[in-house]
Amino acid sequence: MRTLLITGPGGSGRSTLAAATAQAAAGNRTRTLLLGADRGDTLGAALGVVTGAAPVRITEHLTAWRPDATESFRADLTAFQERASSALQLLGAARLDAEELTPLPGAEELTLLRALRDAALSEAYDLLVVDLPPTPQALALLALPEELRRYLRRLLPAERQAARALRPVLGRLAGVPMPSEWLYDTAGRWDVELAAVEAVLADRNTAVRLVAEPGPAGADAVREAGLALALRGLRPDLLVANRVLPESVEDTWLAGLGVQQRKTLDEWRETHDVRHVPHLGHDPRGTDDLAALAVPGVNAAGSTVEWPVVDRLTEDGGDRVLVWHIPLPGAIRDELDLVRRGDELVVTVGRFRRIVPLPSALRRCTVAGAALREGELRIRFAPDPDLWPQGK
């Protein structure tokens, strides 16, 4: 199964190009599922059909699906109330009926992640095309599985679950109620589900594709998105320049806009694999318009990269150090911040942050310095003599 995640700035035409990409793949007899995250039926509008909470068969090889966050949230909360019925009774809490439940913030993101996991594990399709939300929301969505798993590990460590037989005794001795078994079971179930999503994102057959309209605003959005994706260990397989004007136009105003587009395209080509999609002169609607866009195909190889890379013990100015390479193309030194917290490293680039555990070798080292060179953050770790094995 190949998975293609498509995102871009709001209004860049990412949903239309996602629909066109899925249609083109299906036209080549590739069993394709088009997964949408938008509340409105933007994918259906582009395809000229109506999509809904259940998968809709568009053609023999194309299926579209827009998961319903409301139904998913109701089912999850109803099941939670069943598992926590004893605790709710002790608290005198009134149970909520499914009919009165409305999704809380974050429910749509979790519903999409679950749908992404289920679709990627399905054997009914060869290609999954995901129309992600606009870039800022998409970046937060891609970071969610790793961050939630970290929270779960900190709040409910797995090693504490091993003492489940001692919890009643410990509760009496401490005078504080201990977490119930169902809470650990729920946390374990969530950890498994989130790990499955992480596996899909890290798979070599998963690619991220950026869509943007060439221009100053699009250039800023692409730089920010590329940097944030690199921080997650991802990079786009292609940058699709949408609504590109012809080089020769008679209208003076359009000619000026075309010059601006070509300038941005020249800058993008220096750092990205860029493909053009022409401006049709109107908003694409229906299968004929989608075919006219002539979108690029889907490569078998994905876009994940090894992140980070640890060099072997080397000499640096006479000192023996380990070097940790973190690819951050386009990063600016003034936007970087690096903090070590116990066995974790907190990397901040502008408004994006990632907390990663240190490999076992680096946990026995101290940070000896860092530098930003050639699009990489290179962190030097010196072995701690008190913790590092001594040679004979």
Order of alpha helices (4+ residues) and beta strands (2+ residues): beta-alpha-beta-alpha-beta-beta-alpha-alpha-alpha-beta-alpha-alpha-alpha-alpha-beta-alpha-beta-alpha-beta-alpha-beta-beta-beta-beta-beta-beta-alpha-beta-beta
